[in-house]
């Protein structure tokens, strides 16, 4: 474990090198607004920590050519994105480029001890493949609300056994590095902001459709987590007073009507009540139906699958229309495991938002699919921990 | 017109004196984080502008006693809050204390020229009463979206004739002072933050129920206006797909079902279809029914009036529950002309929010009525323009 930056100038240099790559001392001095001599002192201190190294001679700007500097190429971060039914684990360098990425099925209901055993196994595999010797930090996303100051899940509806589990503390012991924990939708937003479709956008929302539905909110370039860390918890907004019961104990919640779990349930119910197309064939073959089956069937032209996606997209679109009216964001990103649903889903959402939200809010509003797919969460997780590691203690 | 501050330290001194009153140079030095000698330079410059004056000797802190400083007591600001059916105009000093306040009925549909003639008459009356010689600035709230950089209303649904009218430019000529324009709900939020129930709260929403319904959003202590200035435009969130047609051209919008205008319409319809209680008597006497009549009748125990308020409060509560799930604010303030509806309305809103939003978001969430009533908007308007006048050009 290396020592970190000791002041705001050093922190800014580290984040500039992370986000924009190697740079000359002269270039950094302009961006940090420090004189050449003062910047040299800060860069030299960062070199002593081992976080920053020289990187060849910079292009000539007249006068003596200086060295470029960059983040140490051997620095490694771990990005972990835990969903209800799968976990993604990736190793990145300090510029958050993904060097290796594993994904495997899990059952979040098995509880944190079992799930983190699997996650640590995946991290060990990535290490064994030569991608990392150790980690300078790890970021972890979980599909529920998090008290982010402590890195602890709080009463997550789809995560029995996780309430209050000290994720940060436990993992930082196992991995021997600093750990930060956040809600998975917040990390997806951070990932899209760092390397995806939201790179130049200061105010946007990122809707993540997985087993449940969550939303990351970015205001003024910063993730907004709310006063108790539950901001973006849109899965339990009521869309039908007489609707399906929900895991949260309420009724008619958005995610009880549209989410990976709801799609699988509705597809199965349709088949069991006599529907005989593509989805019935899939159920007969595999004995189960998932949201991915619905997506594939819709892509193959199956009417029922298309109808399920359109109906769900209408409900989600109504909720997003309300958020757009309320927040007037500059971009809406739709992602998560169910984005295999693709353009049919996007069309339904757009129809609702453009019809229902005020023209002033929708006039220049792009509504787009995630660019990064399953990498958004792990890149966002790595970004979260580098924000911490690259800040003064 | 005095010159303004020339740097961020001077701006901070002015805002501290506005928000916390007279202070010693030593006290200001600590708050601004400047040495005594550097602070003295900034305070002396502010004295040259006339914005700041000496105010007697400060309490002894050992050594030579220094003068307190304060904002010039003769500085005057104008706060204007235009609603659909009434206008409030107030004169404040530089600490935003209301020295005089007039309210009179207007018809916003008569257009900006007619309305601002009335507003300027009201300002002239307040001046004639000796409350001000001239104004160092004026803030103006209007009940619709505003492009705040230019101070221009944008396609406001309940304000025919106002779209694109150069409010800021026209009024700053008439009043011979700087003018800032904002949405009325944003100014209500600013007012409650400055002098009302939200004084110590960094993240809150302020729902304003007037002829229409709007919402001010404060995030990290700053009003959040969205990327095109329409944030908080919740009046057109759909609450009933088969509902009443709305002035915006859509159907089933919140404010078509619950707002001052909707309450008056529903009360009249009930009376015309044969209802014979308190509201019928009021209509017979005055020939018209307003939201205030519904409030008074409910307070007098009228069943229909109580039922109209409860039903409307349920719908508004459902929308607020969604906002609470999404934003996880630290406080919800309910205000505007219709808050005469009072505790019956509040009970309906609370029931919906506490039932529907996640426990983590509602556990410590106060939902309260505005403390300032009709003064919230004018104090917020004065605050808006002092934020500008007390900033470097």
HADDOCK unambig.tbl for C-alpha pairs under 7 A between the chains (distance, minus, plus):
assign (segid A and resid 226 and name CA) (segid B and resid 327 and name CA) 5.88 0.50 0.50
assign (segid A and resid 226 and name CA) (segid B and resid 328 and name CA) 4.62 0.50 0.50
assign (segid A and resid 226 and name CA) (segid B and resid 329 and name CA) 5.88 0.50 0.50
assign (segid A and resid 227 and name CA) (segid B and resid 328 and name CA) 5.99 0.50 0.50
assign (segid A and resid 227 and name CA) (segid B and resid 329 and name CA) 5.89 0.50 0.50
assign (segid A and resid 227 and name CA) (segid B and resid 330 and name CA) 5.81 0.50 0.50
assign (segid A and resid 228 and name CA) (segid B and resid 328 and name CA) 6.94 0.50 0.50
assign (segid A and resid 228 and name CA) (segid B and resid 360 and name CA) 6.70 0.50 0.50
assign (segid A and resid 228 and name CA) (segid B and resid 361 and name CA) 6.59 0.50 0.50
assign (segid A and resid 230 and name CA) (segid B and resid 328 and name CA) 5.90 0.50 0.50
assign (segid A and resid 230 and name CA) (segid B and resid 360 and name CA) 6.50 0.50 0.50
assign (segid A and resid 230 and name CA) (segid B and resid 361 and name CA) 6.11 0.50 0.50
assign (segid A and resid 231 and name CA) (segid B and resid 325 and name CA) 6.42 0.50 0.50
assign (segid A and resid 231 and name CA) (segid B and resid 326 and name CA) 5.14 0.50 0.50
assign (segid A and resid 231 and name CA) (segid B and resid 327 and name CA) 4.65 0.50 0.50
assign (segid A and resid 231 and name CA) (segid B and resid 328 and name CA) 4.71 0.50 0.50
assign (segid A and resid 232 and name CA) (segid B and resid 325 and name CA) 6.64 0.50 0.50
assign (segid A and resid 232 and name CA) (segid B and resid 326 and name CA) 4.44 0.50 0.50
assign (segid A and resid 232 and name CA) (segid B and resid 327 and name CA) 6.28 0.50 0.50
assign (segid A and resid 233 and name CA) (segid B and resid 325 and name CA) 5.47 0.50 0.50
assign (segid A and resid 233 and name CA) (segid B and resid 326 and name CA) 5.63 0.50 0.50
assign (segid A and resid 234 and name CA) (segid B and resid 325 and name CA) 5.88 0.50 0.50
assign (segid A and resid 234 and name CA) (segid B and resid 326 and name CA) 5.62 0.50 0.50
assign (segid A and resid 237 and name CA) (segid B and resid 322 and name CA) 5.55 0.50 0.50
assign (segid A and resid 322 and name CA) (segid B and resid 237 and name CA) 5.55 0.50 0.50
assign (segid A and resid 325 and name CA) (segid B and resid 231 and name CA) 6.41 0.50 0.50
assign (segid A and resid 325 and name CA) (segid B and resid 232 and name CA) 6.63 0.50 0.50
assign (segid A and resid 325 and name CA) (segid B and resid 233 and name CA) 5.45 0.50 0.50
assign (segid A and resid 325 and name CA) (segid B and resid 234 and name CA) 5.88 0.50 0.50
assign (segid A and resid 326 and name CA) (segid B and resid 231 and name CA) 5.13 0.50 0.50
assign (segid A and resid 326 and name CA) (segid B and resid 232 and name CA) 4.44 0.50 0.50
assign (segid A and resid 326 and name CA) (segid B and resid 233 and name CA) 5.63 0.50 0.50
assign (segid A and resid 326 and name CA) (segid B and resid 234 and name CA) 5.64 0.50 0.50
assign (segid A and resid 327 and name CA) (segid B and resid 226 and name CA) 5.86 0.50 0.50
assign (segid A and resid 327 and name CA) (segid B and resid 231 and name CA) 4.64 0.50 0.50
assign (segid A and resid 327 and name CA) (segid B and resid 232 and name CA) 6.28 0.50 0.50
assign (segid A and resid 328 and name CA) (segid B and resid 226 and name CA) 4.62 0.50 0.50
assign (segid A and resid 328 and name CA) (segid B and resid 227 and name CA) 5.97 0.50 0.50
assign (segid A and resid 328 and name CA) (segid B and resid 228 and name CA) 6.94 0.50 0.50
assign (segid A and resid 328 and name CA) (segid B and resid 230 and name CA) 5.93 0.50 0.50
assign (segid A and resid 328 and name CA) (segid B and resid 231 and name CA) 4.73 0.50 0.50
assign (segid A and resid 329 and name CA) (segid B and resid 226 and name CA) 5.86 0.50 0.50
assign (segid A and resid 329 and name CA) (segid B and resid 227 and name CA) 5.87 0.50 0.50
assign (segid A and resid 330 and name CA) (segid B and resid 227 and name CA) 5.79 0.50 0.50
assign (segid A and resid 360 and name CA) (segid B and resid 228 and name CA) 6.70 0.50 0.50
assign (segid A and resid 360 and name CA) (segid B and resid 230 and name CA) 6.50 0.50 0.50
assign (segid A and resid 361 and name CA) (segid B and resid 228 and name CA) 6.58 0.50 0.50
assign (segid A and resid 361 and name CA) (segid B and resid 230 and name CA) 6.12 0.50 0.50
